[in-house]
């Protein structure tokens, strides 16, 4: 959307964004502090998994990764043998 098409609050937000991108870091520090406060507030609302669920899913990821690695390794080994016999 072009700047000329923006109205009201959208125009003010656009100008603020453009100015904050071009402003020196000293002028953007309050924005950073505000951003970090908002991140902290959002993280309070996150429903974190229990320790048991975290351990269970971690083990599941490790097992699935190992199985995929073994299957991939087996295919690689078999294809290597097949190519060596053909050559």
PDB file with one MODEL, atoms N, CA, C and O in Angstrom:
MODEL        1
ATOM      1  N   UNK A   1       0.844  -1.162   0.000  1.00  0.00           N
ATOM      2  CA  UNK A   1       0.000   0.000   0.000  1.00  0.00           C
ATOM      3  C   UNK A   1       0.896   1.234   0.000  1.00  0.00           C
ATOM      4  O   UNK A   1       1.896   1.283   0.717  1.00  0.00           O
ATOM      5  N   UNK A   2       0.548   2.188  -0.776  1.00  0.00           N
ATOM      6  CA  UNK A   2       1.326   3.412  -0.873  1.00  0.00           C
ATOM      7  C   UNK A   2       1.041   4.325   0.310  1.00  0.00           C
ATOM      8  O   UNK A   2      -0.037   4.278   0.901  1.00  0.00           O
ATOM      9  N   UNK A   3       2.029   5.161   0.648  1.00  0.00           N
ATOM     10  CA  UNK A   3       1.876   6.102   1.755  1.00  0.00           C
ATOM     11  C   UNK A   3       0.671   7.008   1.541  1.00  0.00           C
ATOM     12  O   UNK A   3      -0.054   7.319   2.486  1.00  0.00           O
ATOM     13  N   UNK A   4       0.458   7.430   0.295  1.00  0.00           N
ATOM     14  CA  UNK A   4      -0.660   8.338  -0.004  1.00  0.00           C
ATOM     15  C   UNK A   4      -2.008   7.673   0.262  1.00  0.00           C
ATOM     16  O   UNK A   4      -2.991   8.371   0.512  1.00  0.00           O
ATOM     17  N   UNK A   5      -2.080   6.352   0.217  1.00  0.00           N
ATOM     18  CA  UNK A   5      -3.338   5.638   0.425  1.00  0.00           C
ATOM     19  C   UNK A   5      -3.634   5.401   1.909  1.00  0.00           C
ATOM     20  O   UNK A   5      -4.758   5.040   2.257  1.00  0.00           O
ATOM     21  N   UNK A   6      -2.656   5.596   2.778  1.00  0.00           N
ATOM     22  CA  UNK A   6      -2.856   5.339   4.203  1.00  0.00           C
ATOM     23  C   UNK A   6      -3.655   6.464   4.834  1.00  0.00           C
ATOM     24  O   UNK A   6      -3.564   7.618   4.416  1.00  0.00           O
ATOM     25  N   UNK A   7      -4.439   6.116   5.848  1.00  0.00           N
ATOM     26  CA  UNK A   7      -5.249   7.118   6.526  1.00  0.00           C
ATOM     27  C   UNK A   7      -5.098   6.967   8.035  1.00  0.00           C
ATOM     28  O   UNK A   7      -4.902   5.858   8.532  1.00  0.00           O
ATOM     29  N   UNK A   8      -5.184   8.041   8.741  1.00  0.00           N
ATOM     30  CA  UNK A   8      -5.273   8.053  10.200  1.00  0.00           C
ATOM     31  C   UNK A   8      -4.150   7.319  10.902  1.00  0.00           C
ATOM     32  O   UNK A   8      -2.970   7.613  10.713  1.00  0.00           O
ATOM     33  N   UNK A   9      -4.557   6.333  11.738  1.00  0.00           N
ATOM     34  CA  UNK A   9      -3.612   5.602  12.570  1.00  0.00           C
ATOM     35  C   UNK A   9      -2.620   4.817  11.720  1.00  0.00           C
ATOM     36  O   UNK A   9      -1.457   4.675  12.099  1.00  0.00           O
ATOM     37  N   UNK A  10      -3.063   4.308  10.581  1.00  0.00           N
ATOM     38  CA  UNK A  10      -2.160   3.548   9.722  1.00  0.00           C
ATOM     39  C   UNK A  10      -1.030   4.433   9.229  1.00  0.00           C
ATOM     40  O   UNK A  10       0.122   4.001   9.188  1.00  0.00           O
ATOM     41  N   UNK A  11      -1.345   5.668   8.854  1.00  0.00           N
ATOM     42  CA  UNK A  11      -0.321   6.600   8.381  1.00  0.00           C
ATOM     43  C   UNK A  11       0.654   6.903   9.517  1.00  0.00           C
ATOM     44  O   UNK A  11       1.866   6.933   9.306  1.00  0.00           O
ATOM     45  N   UNK A  12       0.128   7.125  10.713  1.00  0.00           N
ATOM     46  CA  UNK A  12       0.990   7.427  11.860  1.00  0.00           C
ATOM     47  C   UNK A  12       1.899   6.239  12.164  1.00  0.00           C
ATOM     48  O   UNK A  12       3.077   6.421  12.472  1.00  0.00           O
ATOM     49  N   UNK A  13       1.363   5.040  12.080  1.00  0.00           N
ATOM     50  CA  UNK A  13       2.156   3.835  12.323  1.00  0.00           C
ATOM     51  C   UNK A  13       3.234   3.686  11.259  1.00  0.00           C
ATOM     52  O   UNK A  13       4.364   3.304  11.562  1.00  0.00           O
ATOM     53  N   UNK A  14       2.884   3.988  10.012  1.00  0.00           N
ATOM     54  CA  UNK A  14       3.845   3.909   8.910  1.00  0.00           C
ATOM     55  C   UNK A  14       4.978   4.901   9.128  1.00  0.00           C
ATOM     56  O   UNK A  14       6.151   4.555   8.981  1.00  0.00           O
ATOM     57  N   UNK A  15       4.627   6.127   9.476  1.00  0.00           N
ATOM     58  CA  UNK A  15       5.641   7.159   9.708  1.00  0.00           C
ATOM     59  C   UNK A  15       6.519   6.761  10.883  1.00  0.00           C
ATOM     60  O   UNK A  15       7.739   6.911  10.826  1.00  0.00           O
ATOM     61  N   UNK A  16       5.903   6.251  11.956  1.00  0.00           N
ATOM     62  CA  UNK A  16       6.680   5.822  13.127  1.00  0.00           C
ATOM     63  C   UNK A  16       7.648   4.703  12.756  1.00  0.00           C
ATOM     64  O   UNK A  16       8.803   4.717  13.182  1.00  0.00           O
ATOM     65  N   UNK A  17       7.186   3.735  11.963  1.00  0.00           N
ATOM     66  CA  UNK A  17       8.042   2.627  11.550  1.00  0.00           C
ATOM     67  C   UNK A  17       9.202   3.115  10.711  1.00  0.00           C
ATOM     68  O   UNK A  17      10.346   2.724  10.942  1.00  0.00           O
ATOM     69  N   UNK A  18       8.920   3.965   9.741  1.00  0.00           N
ATOM     70  CA  UNK A  18       9.981   4.491   8.880  1.00  0.00           C
ATOM     71  C   UNK A  18      10.974   5.301   9.695  1.00  0.00           C
ATOM     72  O   UNK A  18      12.184   5.178   9.507  1.00  0.00           O
ATOM     73  N   UNK A  19      10.465   6.130  10.598  1.00  0.00           N
ATOM     74  CA  UNK A  19      11.348   6.954  11.419  1.00  0.00           C
ATOM     75  C   UNK A  19      12.172   6.095  12.366  1.00  0.00           C
ATOM     76  O   UNK A  19      13.350   6.375  12.586  1.00  0.00           O
ATOM     77  N   UNK A  20      11.573   5.058  12.928  1.00  0.00           N
ATOM     78  CA  UNK A  20      12.320   4.223  13.865  1.00  0.00           C
ATOM     79  C   UNK A  20      13.401   3.429  13.153  1.00  0.00           C
ATOM     80  O   UNK A  20      14.440   3.131  13.743  1.00  0.00           O
ATOM     81  N   UNK A  21      13.172   3.082  11.892  1.00  0.00           N
ATOM     82  CA  UNK A  21      14.198   2.354  11.150  1.00  0.00           C
ATOM     83  C   UNK A  21      15.376   3.244  10.799  1.00  0.00           C
ATOM     84  O   UNK A  21      16.506   2.769  10.687  1.00  0.00           O
ATOM     85  N   UNK A  22      15.118   4.527  10.626  1.00  0.00           N
ATOM     86  CA  UNK A  22      16.186   5.435  10.239  1.00  0.00           C
ATOM     87  C   UNK A  22      16.764   6.188  11.431  1.00  0.00           C
ATOM     88  O   UNK A  22      17.763   6.891  11.281  1.00  0.00           O
ATOM     89  N   UNK A  23      16.163   6.059  12.606  1.00  0.00           N
ATOM     90  CA  UNK A  23      16.630   6.795  13.776  1.00  0.00           C
ATOM     91  C   UNK A  23      17.867   6.123  14.362  1.00  0.00           C
ATOM     92  O   UNK A  23      18.052   4.915  14.210  1.00  0.00           O
ATOM     93  N   UNK A  24      18.715   6.906  15.035  1.00  0.00           N
ATOM     94  CA  UNK A  24      19.869   6.320  15.721  1.00  0.00           C
ATOM     95  C   UNK A  24      19.408   5.379  16.824  1.00  0.00           C
ATOM     96  O   UNK A  24      18.267   5.459  17.278  1.00  0.00           O
ATOM     97  N   UNK A  25      20.291   4.491  17.252  1.00  0.00           N
ATOM     98  CA  UNK A  25      19.940   3.483  18.245  1.00  0.00           C
ATOM     99  C   UNK A  25      19.488   4.111  19.563  1.00  0.00           C
ATOM    100  O   UNK A  25      18.615   3.557  20.231  1.00  0.00           O
ATOM    101  N   UNK A  26      20.055   5.244  19.952  1.00  0.00           N
ATOM    102  CA  UNK A  26      19.679   5.879  21.222  1.00  0.00           C
ATOM    103  C   UNK A  26      18.193   6.239  21.238  1.00  0.00           C
ATOM    104  O   UNK A  26      17.555   6.185  22.289  1.00  0.00           O
ATOM    105  N   UNK A  27      17.646   6.602  20.091  1.00  0.00           N
ATOM    106  CA  UNK A  27      16.236   6.970  20.036  1.00  0.00           C
ATOM    107  C   UNK A  27      15.337   5.734  19.950  1.00  0.00           C
ATOM    108  O   UNK A  27      14.141   5.819  20.226  1.00  0.00           O
ATOM    109  N   UNK A  28      15.903   4.595  19.572  1.00  0.00           N
ATOM    110  CA  UNK A  28      15.110   3.368  19.455  1.00  0.00           C
ATOM    111  C   UNK A  28      15.132   2.546  20.733  1.00  0.00           C
ATOM    112  O   UNK A  28      14.400   1.560  20.827  1.00  0.00           O
ATOM    113  N   UNK A  29      15.941   2.912  21.721  1.00  0.00           N
ATOM    114  CA  UNK A  29      16.052   2.130  22.951  1.00  0.00           C
ATOM    115  C   UNK A  29      14.714   1.972  23.661  1.00  0.00           C
ATOM    116  O   UNK A  29      14.412   0.862  24.099  1.00  0.00           O
ATOM    117  N   UNK A  30      13.886   3.019  23.805  1.00  0.00           N
ATOM    118  CA  UNK A  30      12.575   2.802  24.436  1.00  0.00           C
ATOM    119  C   UNK A  30      11.725   1.785  23.673  1.00  0.00           C
ATOM    120  O   UNK A  30      10.958   1.040  24.283  1.00  0.00           O
ATOM    121  N   UNK A  31      11.853   1.749  22.358  1.00  0.00           N
ATOM    122  CA  UNK A  31      11.106   0.764  21.578  1.00  0.00           C
ATOM    123  C   UNK A  31      11.565  -0.641  21.915  1.00  0.00           C
ATOM    124  O   UNK A  31      10.749  -1.558  22.009  1.00  0.00           O
ATOM    125  N   UNK A  32      12.865  -0.817  22.098  1.00  0.00           N
ATOM    126  CA  UNK A  32      13.414  -2.124  22.449  1.00  0.00           C
ATOM    127  C   UNK A  32      12.926  -2.551  23.817  1.00  0.00           C
ATOM    128  O   UNK A  32      12.535  -3.703  24.007  1.00  0.00           O
ATOM    129  N   UNK A  33      12.944  -1.631  24.777  1.00  0.00           N
ATOM    130  CA  UNK A  33      12.473  -1.943  26.123  1.00  0.00           C
ATOM    131  C   UNK A  33      10.995  -2.310  26.088  1.00  0.00           C
ATOM    132  O   UNK A  33      10.577  -3.262  26.747  1.00  0.00           O
ATOM    133  N   UNK A  34      10.210  -1.571  25.332  1.00  0.00           N
ATOM    134  CA  UNK A  34       8.778  -1.859  25.202  1.00  0.00           C
ATOM    135  C   UNK A  34       8.572  -3.230  24.553  1.00  0.00           C
ATOM    136  O   UNK A  34       7.720  -4.006  24.985  1.00  0.00           O
ATOM    137  N   UNK A  35       9.354  -3.517  23.522  1.00  0.00           N
ATOM    138  CA  UNK A  35       9.257  -4.816  22.848  1.00  0.00           C
ATOM    139  C   UNK A  35       9.550  -5.952  23.823  1.00  0.00           C
ATOM    140  O   UNK A  35       8.827  -6.948  23.854  1.00  0.00           O
ATOM    141  N   UNK A  36      10.608  -5.807  24.620  1.00  0.00           N
ATOM    142  CA  UNK A  36      10.970  -6.864  25.571  1.00  0.00           C
ATOM    143  C   UNK A  36       9.897  -7.038  26.637  1.00  0.00           C
ATOM    144  O   UNK A  36       9.641  -8.158  27.080  1.00  0.00           O
ATOM    145  N   UNK A  37       9.266  -5.942  27.054  1.00  0.00           N
ATOM    146  CA  UNK A  37       8.156  -6.055  28.011  1.00  0.00           C
ATOM    147  C   UNK A  37       6.993  -6.833  27.393  1.00  0.00           C
ATOM    148  O   UNK A  37       6.391  -7.684  28.047  1.00  0.00           O
ATOM    149  N   UNK A  38       6.687  -6.538  26.144  1.00  0.00           N
ATOM    150  CA  UNK A  38       5.594  -7.246  25.466  1.00  0.00           C
ATOM    151  C   UNK A  38       5.919  -8.723  25.291  1.00  0.00           C
ATOM    152  O   UNK A  38       5.039  -9.571  25.434  1.00  0.00           O
ATOM    153  N   UNK A  39       7.174  -9.039  24.983  1.00  0.00           N
ATOM    154  CA  UNK A  39       7.582 -10.444  24.848  1.00  0.00           C
ATOM    155  C   UNK A  39       7.397 -11.164  26.180  1.00  0.00           C
ATOM    156  O   UNK A  39       6.866 -12.273  26.230  1.00  0.00           O
ATOM    157  N   UNK A  40       7.838 -10.526  27.249  1.00  0.00           N
ATOM    158  CA  UNK A  40       7.695 -11.122  28.584  1.00  0.00           C
ATOM    159  C   UNK A  40       6.224 -11.378  28.910  1.00  0.00           C
ATOM    160  O   UNK A  40       5.876 -12.429  29.448  1.00  0.00           O
ATOM    161  N   UNK A  41       5.369 -10.418  28.584  1.00  0.00           N
ATOM    162  CA  UNK A  41       3.935 -10.565  28.842  1.00  0.00           C
ATOM    163  C   UNK A  41       3.348 -11.714  28.018  1.00  0.00           C
ATOM    164  O   UNK A  41       2.537 -12.490  28.524  1.00  0.00           O
ATOM    165  N   UNK A  42       3.754 -11.823  26.756  1.00  0.00           N
ATOM    166  CA  UNK A  42       3.261 -12.910  25.910  1.00  0.00           C
ATOM    167  C   UNK A  42       3.708 -14.264  26.450  1.00  0.00           C
ATOM    168  O   UNK A  42       2.936 -15.223  26.441  1.00  0.00           O
ATOM    169  N   UNK A  43       4.947 -14.347  26.919  1.00  0.00           N
ATOM    170  CA  UNK A  43       5.461 -15.613  27.433  1.00  0.00           C
ATOM    171  C   UNK A  43       4.736 -16.060  28.691  1.00  0.00           C
ATOM    172  O   UNK A  43       4.677 -17.255  28.979  1.00  0.00           O
ATOM    173  N   UNK A  44       4.184 -15.118  29.442  1.00  0.00           N
ATOM    174  CA  UNK A  44       3.395 -15.487  30.625  1.00  0.00           C
ATOM    175  C   UNK A  44       2.111 -16.207  30.229  1.00  0.00           C
ATOM    176  O   UNK A  44       1.590 -17.017  30.996  1.00  0.00           O
ATOM    177  N   UNK A  45       1.599 -15.914  29.035  1.00  0.00           N
ATOM    178  CA  UNK A  45       0.364 -16.530  28.581  1.00  0.00           C
ATOM    179  C   UNK A  45       0.550 -17.860  27.872  1.00  0.00           C
ATOM    180  O   UNK A  45      -0.426 -18.518  27.513  1.00  0.00           O
ATOM    181  N   UNK A  46       1.795 -18.256  27.670  1.00  0.00           N
ATOM    182  CA  UNK A  46       2.069 -19.509  26.972  1.00  0.00           C
ATOM    183  C   UNK A  46       1.797 -20.678  27.901  1.00  0.00           C
ATOM    184  O   UNK A  46       2.168 -20.639  29.075  1.00  0.00           O
ATOM    185  N   UNK A  47       1.158 -21.707  27.390  1.00  0.00           N
ATOM    186  CA  UNK A  47       0.924 -22.908  28.182  1.00  0.00           C
ATOM    187  C   UNK A  47       2.083 -23.860  27.912  1.00  0.00           C
ATOM    188  O   UNK A  47       2.117 -24.529  26.880  1.00  0.00           O
ATOM    189  N   UNK A  48       3.030 -23.917  28.842  1.00  0.00           N
ATOM    190  CA  UNK A  48       4.229 -24.726  28.678  1.00  0.00           C
ATOM    191  C   UNK A  48       3.918 -26.180  28.957  1.00  0.00           C
ATOM    192  O   UNK A  48       3.087 -26.473  29.816  1.00  0.00           O
ATOM    193  N   UNK A  49       4.573 -27.117  28.241  1.00  0.00           N
ATOM    194  CA  UNK A  49       4.342 -28.541  28.501  1.00  0.00           C
ATOM    195  C   UNK A  49       4.949 -28.945  29.841  1.00  0.00           C
ATOM    196  O   UNK A  49       5.867 -28.301  30.350  1.00  0.00           O
ATOM    197  N   UNK A  50       4.410 -30.029  30.397  1.00  0.00           N
ATOM    198  CA  UNK A  50       4.950 -30.516  31.667  1.00  0.00           C
ATOM    199  C   UNK A  50       6.331 -31.126  31.438  1.00  0.00           C
ATOM    200  O   UNK A  50       6.720 -31.390  30.300  1.00  0.00           O
ATOM    201  N   UNK A  51       7.056 -31.345  32.507  1.00  0.00           N
ATOM    202  CA  UNK A  51       8.387 -31.957  32.409  1.00  0.00           C
ATOM    203  C   UNK A  51       8.283 -33.349  31.800  1.00  0.00           C
ATOM    204  O   UNK A  51       9.107 -33.741  30.973  1.00  0.00           O
ATOM    205  N   UNK A  52       7.255 -34.094  32.221  1.00  0.00           N
ATOM    206  CA  UNK A  52       7.061 -35.453  31.700  1.00  0.00           C
ATOM    207  C   UNK A  52       6.828 -35.438  30.188  1.00  0.00           C
ATOM    208  O   UNK A  52       7.412 -36.243  29.462  1.00  0.00           O
ATOM    209  N   UNK A  53       5.994 -34.541  29.723  1.00  0.00           N
ATOM    210  CA  UNK A  53       5.717 -34.450  28.281  1.00  0.00           C
ATOM    211  C   UNK A  53       6.970 -34.040  27.522  1.00  0.00           C
ATOM    212  O   UNK A  53       7.234 -34.559  26.438  1.00  0.00           O
ATOM    213  N   UNK A  54       7.740 -33.121  28.074  1.00  0.00           N
ATOM    214  CA  UNK A  54       8.970 -32.671  27.421  1.00  0.00           C
ATOM    215  C   UNK A  54       9.954 -33.827  27.286  1.00  0.00           C
ATOM    216  O   UNK A  54      10.550 -34.012  26.225  1.00  0.00           O
ATOM    217  N   UNK A  55      10.126 -34.599  28.340  1.00  0.00           N
ATOM    218  CA  UNK A  55      11.045 -35.750  28.301  1.00  0.00           C
ATOM    219  C   UNK A  55      10.533 -36.785  27.300  1.00  0.00           C
ATOM    220  O   UNK A  55      11.310 -37.330  26.516  1.00  0.00           O
ATOM    221  N   UNK A  56       9.236 -37.052  27.326  1.00  0.00           N
ATOM    222  CA  UNK A  56       8.654 -38.047  26.423  1.00  0.00           C
ATOM    223  C   UNK A  56       8.860 -37.650  24.959  1.00  0.00           C
ATOM    224  O   UNK A  56       9.261 -38.481  24.143  1.00  0.00           O
ATOM    225  N   UNK A  57       8.594 -36.408  24.627  1.00  0.00           N
ATOM    226  CA  UNK A  57       8.759 -35.960  23.242  1.00  0.00           C
ATOM    227  C   UNK A  57      10.226 -35.890  22.838  1.00  0.00           C
ATOM    228  O   UNK A  57      10.560 -36.138  21.679  1.00  0.00           O
ATOM    229  N   UNK A  58      11.107 -35.554  23.781  1.00  0.00           N
ATOM    230  CA  UNK A  58      12.535 -35.541  23.481  1.00  0.00           C
ATOM    231  C   UNK A  58      13.022 -36.939  23.147  1.00  0.00           C
ATOM    232  O   UNK A  58      13.764 -37.126  22.183  1.00  0.00           O
ATOM    233  N   UNK A  59      12.612 -37.915  23.930  1.00  0.00           N
ATOM    234  CA  UNK A  59      12.990 -39.308  23.664  1.00  0.00           C
ATOM    235  C   UNK A  59      12.409 -39.754  22.322  1.00  0.00           C
ATOM    236  O   UNK A  59      13.087 -40.432  21.550  1.00  0.00           O
ATOM    237  N   UNK A  60      11.181 -39.384  22.044  1.00  0.00           N
ATOM    238  CA  UNK A  60      10.554 -39.743  20.776  1.00  0.00           C
ATOM    239  C   UNK A  60      11.339 -39.173  19.597  1.00  0.00           C
ATOM    240  O   UNK A  60      11.559 -39.873  18.609  1.00  0.00           O
ATOM    241  N   UNK A  61      11.762 -37.919  19.686  1.00  0.00           N
ATOM    242  CA  UNK A  61      12.535 -37.296  18.607  1.00  0.00           C
ATOM    243  C   UNK A  61      13.861 -38.011  18.422  1.00  0.00           C
ATOM    244  O   UNK A  61      14.287 -38.234  17.288  1.00  0.00           O
ATOM    245  N   UNK A  62      14.520 -38.375  19.512  1.00  0.00           N
ATOM    246  CA  UNK A  62      15.809 -39.076  19.417  1.00  0.00           C
ATOM    247  C   UNK A  62      15.631 -40.451  18.777  1.00  0.00           C
ATOM    248  O   UNK A  62      16.426 -40.842  17.923  1.00  0.00           O
ATOM    249  N   UNK A  63      14.600 -41.183  19.181  1.00  0.00           N
ATOM    250  CA  UNK A  63      14.354 -42.515  18.629  1.00  0.00           C
ATOM    251  C   UNK A  63      14.009 -42.439  17.147  1.00  0.00           C
ATOM    252  O   UNK A  63      14.550 -43.203  16.348  1.00  0.00           O
ATOM    253  N   UNK A  64      13.123 -41.535  16.773  1.00  0.00           N
ATOM    254  CA  UNK A  64      12.736 -41.401  15.367  1.00  0.00           C
ATOM    255  C   UNK A  64      13.938 -40.975  14.527  1.00  0.00           C
ATOM    256  O   UNK A  64      14.112 -41.459  13.408  1.00  0.00           O
ATOM    257  N   UNK A  65      14.760 -40.084  15.050  1.00  0.00           N
ATOM    258  CA  UNK A  65      15.959 -39.655  14.321  1.00  0.00           C
ATOM    259  C   UNK A  65      16.918 -40.819  14.121  1.00  0.00           C
ATOM    260  O   UNK A  65      17.495 -40.973  13.045  1.00  0.00           O
ATOM    261  N   UNK A  66      17.088 -41.635  15.148  1.00  0.00           N
ATOM    262  CA  UNK A  66      17.973 -42.792  15.042  1.00  0.00           C
ATOM    263  C   UNK A  66      17.443 -43.786  14.013  1.00  0.00           C
ATOM    264  O   UNK A  66      18.216 -44.314  13.214  1.00  0.00           O
ATOM    265  N   UNK A  67      16.141 -44.047  14.022  1.00  0.00           N
ATOM    266  CA  UNK A  67      15.545 -44.982  13.067  1.00  0.00           C
ATOM    267  C   UNK A  67      15.701 -44.457  11.646  1.00  0.00           C
ATOM    268  O   UNK A  67      16.092 -45.208  10.751  1.00  0.00           O
ATOM    269  N   UNK A  68      15.405 -43.193  11.428  1.00  0.00           N
ATOM    270  CA  UNK A  68      15.554 -42.605  10.093  1.00  0.00           C
ATOM    271  C   UNK A  68      17.010 -42.668   9.658  1.00  0.00           C
ATOM    272  O   UNK A  68      17.293 -42.964   8.497  1.00  0.00           O
ATOM    273  N   UNK A  69      17.936 -42.398  10.564  1.00  0.00           N
ATOM    274  CA  UNK A  69      19.360 -42.485  10.247  1.00  0.00           C
ATOM    275  C   UNK A  69      19.768 -43.894   9.864  1.00  0.00           C
ATOM    276  O   UNK A  69      20.515 -44.084   8.905  1.00  0.00           O
ATOM    277  N   UNK A  70      19.284 -44.889  10.607  1.00  0.00           N
ATOM    278  CA  UNK A  70      19.611 -46.283  10.293  1.00  0.00           C
ATOM    279  C   UNK A  70      19.024 -46.716   8.949  1.00  0.00           C
ATOM    280  O   UNK A  70      19.703 -47.379   8.164  1.00  0.00           O
ATOM    281  N   UNK A  71      17.790 -46.353   8.680  1.00  0.00           N
ATOM    282  CA  UNK A  71      17.162 -46.709   7.407  1.00  0.00           C
ATOM    283  C   UNK A  71      17.890 -46.038   6.248  1.00  0.00           C
ATOM    284  O   UNK A  71      18.145 -46.672   5.223  1.00  0.00           O
ATOM    285  N   UNK A  72      18.222 -44.769   6.403  1.00  0.00           N
ATOM    286  CA  UNK A  72      18.952 -44.048   5.358  1.00  0.00           C
ATOM    287  C   UNK A  72      20.330 -44.670   5.148  1.00  0.00           C
ATOM    288  O   UNK A  72      20.771 -44.847   4.013  1.00  0.00           O
ATOM    289  N   UNK A  73      21.003 -44.999   6.242  1.00  0.00           N
ATOM    290  CA  UNK A  73      22.316 -45.645   6.145  1.00  0.00           C
ATOM    291  C   UNK A  73      22.233 -47.000   5.454  1.00  0.00           C
ATOM    292  O   UNK A  73      23.101 -47.346   4.652  1.00  0.00           O
ATOM    293  N   UNK A  74      21.184 -47.772   5.766  1.00  0.00           N
ATOM    294  CA  UNK A  74      21.017 -49.086   5.139  1.00  0.00           C
ATOM    295  C   UNK A  74      20.781 -48.941   3.637  1.00  0.00           C
ATOM    296  O   UNK A  74      21.375 -49.677   2.849  1.00  0.00           O
ATOM    297  N   UNK A  75      19.929 -48.010   3.231  1.00  0.00           N
ATOM    298  CA  UNK A  75      19.712 -47.787   1.798  1.00  0.00           C
ATOM    299  C   UNK A  75      20.983 -47.340   1.109  1.00  0.00           C
ATOM    300  O   UNK A  75      21.281 -47.781  -0.001  1.00  0.00           O
ATOM    301  N   UNK A  76      21.734 -46.468   1.760  1.00  0.00           N
ATOM    302  CA  UNK A  76      22.988 -45.996   1.186  1.00  0.00           C
ATOM    303  C   UNK A  76      23.959 -47.163   1.006  1.00  0.00           C
ATOM    304  O   UNK A  76      24.608 -47.282  -0.033  1.00  0.00           O
ATOM    305  N   UNK A  77      24.054 -48.016   2.015  1.00  0.00           N
ATOM    306  CA  UNK A  77      24.947 -49.165   1.946  1.00  0.00           C
ATOM    307  C   UNK A  77      24.530 -50.112   0.822  1.00  0.00           C
ATOM    308  O   UNK A  77      25.368 -50.562   0.041  1.00  0.00           O
ATOM    309  N   UNK A  78      23.247 -50.409   0.743  1.00  0.00           N
ATOM    310  CA  UNK A  78      22.756 -51.326  -0.292  1.00  0.00           C
ATOM    311  C   UNK A  78      22.936 -50.733  -1.694  1.00  0.00           C
ATOM    312  O   UNK A  78      23.317 -51.449  -2.620  1.00  0.00           O
ATOM    313  N   UNK A  79      22.673 -49.469  -1.854  1.00  0.00           N
ATOM    314  CA  UNK A  79      22.863 -48.843  -3.166  1.00  0.00           C
ATOM    315  C   UNK A  79      24.333 -48.777  -3.536  1.00  0.00           C
ATOM    316  O   UNK A  79      24.681 -48.908  -4.710  1.00  0.00           O
ATOM    317  N   UNK A  80      25.202 -48.575  -2.551  1.00  0.00           N
ATOM    318  CA  UNK A  80      26.631 -48.578  -2.821  1.00  0.00           C
ATOM    319  C   UNK A  80      27.083 -49.947  -3.306  1.00  0.00           C
ATOM    320  O   UNK A  80      27.852 -50.052  -4.262  1.00  0.00           O
ATOM    321  N   UNK A  81      26.600 -51.003  -2.643  1.00  0.00           N
ATOM    322  CA  UNK A  81      26.943 -52.373  -3.068  1.00  0.00           C
ATOM    323  C   UNK A  81      26.434 -52.644  -4.482  1.00  0.00           C
ATOM    324  O   UNK A  81      27.135 -53.245  -5.296  1.00  0.00           O
ATOM    325  N   UNK A  82      25.210 -52.197  -4.767  1.00  0.00           N
ATOM    326  CA  UNK A  82      24.636 -52.440  -6.089  1.00  0.00           C
ATOM    327  C   UNK A  82      25.436 -51.709  -7.171  1.00  0.00           C
ATOM    328  O   UNK A  82      25.696 -52.282  -8.229  1.00  0.00           O
ATOM    329  N   UNK A  83      25.819 -50.492  -6.933  1.00  0.00           N
ATOM    330  CA  UNK A  83      26.582 -49.734  -7.916  1.00  0.00           C
ATOM    331  C   UNK A  83      27.966 -50.328  -8.113  1.00  0.00           C
ATOM    332  O   UNK A  83      28.458 -50.386  -9.240  1.00  0.00           O
ATOM    333  N   UNK A  84      28.606 -50.773  -7.028  1.00  0.00           N
ATOM    334  CA  UNK A  84      29.933 -51.382  -7.129  1.00  0.00           C
ATOM    335  C   UNK A  84      29.882 -52.677  -7.943  1.00  0.00           C
ATOM    336  O   UNK A  84      30.805 -52.963  -8.706  1.00  0.00           O
ATOM    337  N   UNK A  85      28.833 -53.445  -7.789  1.00  0.00           N
ATOM    338  CA  UNK A  85      28.714 -54.703  -8.559  1.00  0.00           C
ATOM    339  C   UNK A  85      28.461 -54.441 -10.032  1.00  0.00           C
ATOM    340  O   UNK A  85      28.911 -55.191 -10.898  1.00  0.00           O
ATOM    341  N   UNK A  86      27.717 -53.342 -10.311  1.00  0.00           N
ATOM    342  CA  UNK A  86      27.449 -53.014 -11.712  1.00  0.00           C
ATOM    343  C   UNK A  86      28.711 -52.493 -12.412  1.00  0.00           C
ATOM    344  O   UNK A  86      28.891 -52.705 -13.611  1.00  0.00           O
ATOM    345  N   UNK A  87      29.563 -51.827 -11.675  1.00  0.00           N
ATOM    346  CA  UNK A  87      30.773 -51.289 -12.277  1.00  0.00           C
ATOM    347  C   UNK A  87      31.832 -52.328 -12.198  1.00  0.00           C
ATOM    348  O   UNK A  87      32.955 -52.101 -12.648  1.00  0.00           O
TER     349      UNK A  87
ENDMDL
END
